[in-house]
């Protein structure tokens, strides 16, 4: 019988002035999640049978997933506390391993690769869990059980895997086999590590599979998989791991210098990419940095970030009535759940508890919390490796990500993924879903409106440049199920605090209307919608405002209300604009804003001029920017009287700062 977990202790505002969370809170939440899941364990304990929609891999895989992912959570908890766990739980998982690896048992786990490739993912969690709990579980299993575990793991060899982070699952399982003295394929392990090496782009950023010729996949997998697993492998791999650690540490340290920007003051991670039902698993990379001695963050800042993410979701009720994580962001939200996810998939958040491997006396647990980057001076940072520009604003604690690099594109795919295809994401908003709807005004998007096919999508993103406060790219507008028509849209963004100057050059037949959208804001009640000459805005009950200001090339501004399109609330609204387009090449410029703070903020007075395909704008603080779209480049004198040596594609002049000029080809 497993004894129920204790309630979290009172918040400690002296040690943790931002979140109130300490190590004891993490232990209490871990126990709460474990005990809740154990109530759904099968009679032998080999499977965790949670209610809910099955994944595409089927119920047997989903039930193995329930065991493996909660076992990983238990392993972090046990290893971090010298073998302690909720009473009876460690023995229950040992019994489950004995039954699950017995092919004669009615609750046996599906074989790895025997029609259930997903079992490889779960085998990785089991391997890490067994490694971490070796003195308390693995070493105490009966010899026949250990032999059955090793036999089950042998299914990883020769199995075709997705060409992405999945290579690491075989690497980790293979290293466990090696450490246990079992037969293993060292060449396959090395090949997996070499393929992951191929995915490293620059500055600690890994592309999750493929290559830049076909698609760019940058998302939270870069932290919770492509940095976390190599370090865990290195901890298992003896001298081999020690030899690899210097490079892993250098990259992780550099990655975290950027990644710390991806968390809002309320603890929310940027809502971008797939598998977002893993939620605060985003904290795995910062904890991993502390474990590996590879972080630029102060210990108190690491805990502030991780505890903030955990508290964000705990405070917003992400657990159902049974204490199980829901398939959504807060409440259940099926449109954001991928078909590979089942009822137990959210338990991949277990990796966020890797921080428990740090002993109680570690500075990450004993030092006072330090503020996050978003809680300091406002920042705008270009991240060329993933193709992002990130903006943080202290006044509202929101982080915004402008996307000109990550598309998760698969060659031949004509349906855009809203978690990658949008021009911007944030810690306070989610994209309009589902992706299959083409007549619903999407957020942070530009589309051609076909009279029969509806709105076009943005699939493959072709980068042009990412520098300073500016990013640019182009894409082919496509419609689901239809071939590329050869049209093109170039887009340039310039970030100014909570605002983005977004300019589009559209090359498509005259008569195809254009739609451009701003941020979707959502809540439990319909946002308040407002319009005026050339602008539209929507404000939630919580005071989050999305504003769209037309600066050039639009005929009408709108605010579209929607229901059930956001993971952040049932009621939503999206400001945007339309244009009839009477020429083949047209330019459209808007100012897109997202601001919190409780009151509708004033719209900045931005002066904008368009000369051919060159856009110039002046912001209220005196900042002047120039953006050249398409093949055209600007020539002639700049506002300060200087004449650049060659054609300028982007320029910024800000009071008190050195001027920025970017020239050269479009890319």
PyMOL commands that set and color helices and strands:
alter all, ss='L'
color gray80, all
select helices_A, chain A and resi 23-38+59-79+89-100+119-132+138-140+143-156+167-179+186-199+221-224+228-236+238-262+276-292+299-315+334-336+345-357+363-366+373-375+418-421
alter helices_A, ss='H'
color red, helices_A
select strands_A, chain A and resi 200-202+205-206+379-383+388-393+398-403+424-426+446-450+454-455+457-458+462-467+470-475+477-478+488-496+499-507+513-523+528-532+535-539+545-552+556-566+569-579+585-595+607-611+614-618+624-628+648-653+660-663
alter strands_A, ss='S'
color yellow, strands_A
deselect
rebuild
show_as cartoon
